[in-house]
Amino acid sequence: MMNILLVDDEQLARARLQRFIENNALGNIVAQAQNGLEAIEMVEQFRPDVVLLDIQMPVMDGLEAAAHLSQLDVPPAIIFTTAYDEYALQAFDVQAVGYLLKPIRQDDLKTALSKLNKINKVQIAAINQSQCRSHISAKTHIGLELVPIENIILFRADHKYISVFYKNAQPDNKKLGELLIDEPLKDLEEEFDGIFARVHRNALVNLKSITGFEKQDDGGYALRLAGFDELVPISRRHVAGVRKLVKGL
């Protein structure tokens, strides 16, 4: 019997799905979550075979949660549950294993669960392009780590990988955290335009982290970032644009 995680911010919606699943012996509900962030924690803890995932939720929506879950070695199958009509779903261009329109019918749930498949690369790409994420995720030795975008100070490219420098969530921990992700810097620049700015071919900085714009002894310029010990060089082609940004802060 498959293990199922229910994710919806509405308790009544979860209760309806639970009733259908239990009455028809469609699977074993291992946990329930109210938003995408909780869903990721529950997936790591309970390793469900399938996630019935709402799209519109607070904290983190279903589309972003699915994108993060796709990084797992063995991601669960995703079935979106949503009040969006078919035309709106087509606009998302999300090729989920399946989707169920609310109010969900018992027969539709049976059919969707019978067609399970693992999340695929086409779906992952579509999800990643759908919107600006609220978190960056990376698979590390402790599992899937999530960092809120607002806590990130700097993205810095180093050969194939991107180093993500971020403030720790604990106020008493002043040491910066660092993650490695495998994403093109150009894609990050486009996704987080207006939040981060390109200052060098290998660096994007959080505009809110900038505390100083300094001229160097060699005639070049660099940025000082809050909580970051190193100066971040500004390439010659970006100096004018960065200076303008800094004046507007």
Steps between C-alpha positions, in 0.01 A plus 500: 500500500640838401592760763333838445569852630209748495592867460236775513460809713127424540426237763165414339670428168746265670216330689311442173802334338568296811142371500519398132835325545402311814151401381641356177824358640701704247808538717647572839503867607834544677471872578325829419643847442356852469754656260790420272766550765333250732455265203875488435568422867237225498635346179849476650362351820241255363618431140150475345448344158265778392418855608152643441609863479290815500634787288384815681629498858666748737872491592592290193265396220476160339688588182811606686478207741488259206810661350695451824376142541625418152859525628461194721669180382160331498236773479138412570242507225310830499128539440385861517165577659369840400202727445656630175318398185669310218588814306678655797692177554609499137632852553727361775631249245546257787496138385420335831439130541144621530282776632164498671257789478320601818252394618674170447287203399565156636524335156752762380719435803494125431601558137784740589648262757490218250720691253788580729845574366807674635541873445673552163748749359243677285283561804798619704601753233146632471469538875831683528392749235160566653589767753755657730581257780481593868784259587814350351553131566800269489549135585771465768618235744218596737227481238323764294602842635279803435616860522254793481588735215489796740787345701732462202775763471692383195496250214856442374591277206798269533549287190195271469339580835352805673590581860204637695600712800220563747421628846414231753144494627618506863562866601781400738691321221690769310694255283385488140373176356610372160335260257599376157236485228515394137308776319612753237567843646315652205182312593526621861553856375183485290289332769599740779522820298429795728615307810855417387725691262784379281821676605752269333490216251522264799293683764143601587446700819188558705422871467392518864840368613704781343657727763776668301635586153877540517778599262805272513870586480517356149226736382229235500190490719356253746194455719486448872220268609345469846645203686739406217868547581628522143454789262313395185672635186290685242600437141568809286194446282270492805640799691261762361193285551599398852578859596153601383341215698689593815393863475138384480520289815 
